[in-house]
């Protein structure tokens, strides 16, 4: 079979037949120009909707920037950082010494966890994005876990009650992963302002670009006031550069200096040039956000049809209650060539599904109806 195993051939055949079935229902198919400019990932099995990746990008402009600077690949990147740092400082409205470049915001989370967490504890809620806490725990930091409240929000009141002389850092993820929920603007601002007087507050804003609330504040506003607040941002989501590894932290100079000294991977020439191009490529950014909203709405429409509960998402995924053990549901979908989100204890019957291309989402919707309909 031309090098394909029988199992692989069956999976591809199944995927192809699935596409034939959903083709008539694709209301947002892409034009040839959009495909060229925005680089949607090809429809290949398995369809991966479990990692909150952008199904588009790098855009044509980002790819061109990387190719044009490929000859700089023999150089160390540090002398080329300044241009990107300047652009990010202007974007965030802070001086350049407030910006720390990292190889994806996950590196920034890990660096912050070991920089400020050692010798004490980090307080956060569960479930949330675990990279900081898991890494800090390896280095001896205690993790003080607070359950999400009854509305599946960060329990800010309980977190503040637990802050003590042992607390080195408080971690927030807003919008939260895996819930996609957004904390009330003034409430989270007041919380960060109050708690940052006692310890460092870290605000993970990886999904900030997807927020639809008008005038919703970034905690960068508190950084500008000189407070002990650190904000992380990433190029992995809206900018479609997850595989290039580029992110940054925003913090006042003394905190930024400590973080910068502990960065391990740093970034690279291709990431720097892709990042510069991404910040200037408003056409791709707007397209990326638009298609995320379309995909999210398509998933929600299917969940409404199936009468499955879900949370209001401000991210590129939807968190819904499947009524099935997520481990078993994962296996069921994997057998149908679709990868969905991992378990998020204690919400063991909830499923996180990432947005994808129109074709991928249509296949997921069809499969969800088959499995849970």
Secondary structure as UniProt FT lines:
FT   TURN            2..3
FT   HELIX           6..22
FT   HELIX           23..25
FT   HELIX           32..38
FT   STRAND          47..48
FT   HELIX           60..68
FT   HELIX           70..74
FT   HELIX           78..80
FT   HELIX           81..92
FT   HELIX           96..98
FT   STRAND          99..102
FT   HELIX           105..117
FT   TURN            118..119
FT   STRAND          121..126
FT   HELIX           131..138
FT   TURN            139..140
FT   STRAND          142..147
FT   TURN            150..151
FT   HELIX           156..162
FT   TURN            165..166
FT   STRAND          167..173
FT   TURN            177..179
FT   HELIX           185..195
FT   TURN            196..198
FT   STRAND          200..204
FT   TURN            206..207
FT   HELIX           208..210
FT   TURN            214..215
FT   HELIX           220..224
FT   TURN            225..226
FT   STRAND          229..234
FT   TURN            238..239
FT   TURN            242..244
FT   STRAND          247..250
FT   HELIX           253..262
FT   HELIX           269..280
FT   HELIX           282..306
FT   STRAND          317..321
FT   HELIX           326..335
FT   TURN            336..337
FT   STRAND          338..339
FT   TURN            345..346
FT   TURN            348..349
FT   STRAND          350..354
FT   HELIX           358..372
//
